[in-house]
Amino acid sequence: MAGTSAPEIYFWRIKLDRLYVHMASTKKGALRIGMGLDASVNTKAFFKKRYPDFELLESHEVNDPLQETIEAAFWGQPLQEALKMDVACTPFQWAAMKAIADIPFGETRTYKEVADMAGSPKGARAVGQAMGRNPLPLIFP
């Protein structure tokens, strides 16, 4: 359509210790996190591969709530407030991510245990797939 603009995604990058964290949000909330040790990775290009039909704009301000949450999670500190998110996932993926978020810092669970926590005792493989597609891995580790 003529005169229609592409939806906007706002990106930002921070360095935590030796880890580079690429983050993206929309006006609705946190969208995706990417991580790596390579300083040469271009954050805009990183997200353009995943969202080719979106306009990508650099913005610390829009990503500030996500950055604060990432830093708290990275350093094992409690989150101050609920993070608004703009994440598309199935109801099961959401249940698995919420179950992962309930695991205390420093503890681990098997995919079977997470499936049980998510109300799907036979869903261990599905939990593995959900975590493989996890768009916010520092928030839902």
N, C-alpha and C positions, 0 to 999 in steps of 0.2 A: 504494500500500500504506500502510495506517495505521502510524504509528510509524517510517516510513522517512524519514531526513533526506536532503536534497539533497547531492550531492558538493560539496566545498569548493574554492574558488579563492581564493588570497591575493594581494592587489594592493598596489602601492606606486608612488609617483611621486618622481622626482628631477629636478633641473634641472642640465643640463650646458651651461655657457656660456649661450646663449639658447634651447637646446632642452629641452623638457619630455619626459621619457621615462616612459611608463606601462609598468609591468611586472606580469606575473602568473605565479604558480607554483602548483603543487600540492605535496603532500607528496612526490611522486615526483621533481619537478624543474621546470625552467623551462618555461613554457607559451607565453607570447606577450609581444611588445614592441610598443608603439605609440609614435609620436613626433609632436611638433608644436610650433609656436611660440606657441600660444594658451594663456595661463595660466589661462583660465577653464574649460577642459575638466575635467569631473569624472571622475576616474579610475575610480571605482566604476561610474558610468553608462557610461563608455567600454567596460568589459568586460561589463557587464550586457547590452548590445546583442548581443554576440557569444556570450555564455554565459547565456541567460535561465533555464535550469533549474538553475543552480548557486547555492550560497550564496557570496556574496562577502564576504570578511573582510579588513580592512586589516592588513597584517603586514610590518614591516621585517625581522623575524627570518627568516621563511621565504624572503623575497626577497633576503637578504643575498648568497648566492653569485651570484645573477643580477646584482645591482647591481655587485658587484666585477668581474664579467666585462664588463658593459656599460661601466663606467668605464675598464677596461684597453683595451677595443676602441676606445672613443671617443678616448682619448689616444694610441693607437698603441703601447701597451705589451704585452709578451708576457703571455699568460694563465698564471697560476700553477698551475692544476690543471684537470682536465676538469670541465666543467659537467654535472651531471645534468639530463636533459631529459625532459619528458612531452609530446612532440610526435608527433602522428599524421600520417604522410605515407606516400606510396607508396615502394617501393624505389628507383624512379628519382629521385623528389624528394630522397630522402635522399642518393643518390649525387651529385646535383647540388650539394646543400648542402655535402657533404663536400669536393667538388672546389673550390667557392668558398672554403672555409675554408683550403685549401692555397695560395691565391694570396698571395704576400708583400704585406705592408702597403705601400700606396702604388702598387701595380701594378694593372692591369686586364687583363681577358681578354674576348674576344667570346663570345657565347652558343655559337657553333660551337666555339671552343676549350674552353669548359667542357664541352660535350657530348662532345668527344674525351676530356677528362680523366675524365669520368664513364663512359667505355666505350660511348658511344652516338653515333658520329660523325654520324649523321643526325638527332640529337635537338635541334638548336638551338632550334626553336620550343618544344619541351617544356621546355627549360631556362628560356626566357623565362616560360612559364606557371608553372613551379616557383618561380621567383624572385618572381613576382607574388603567389604564395600563401605566401611565406616568413613564418613566424610569428616569427622571431627575426632581424630584418634587421640589427641591429648586430653580431650574432654571426656571421651568414652574410651579409656585405654583397654 
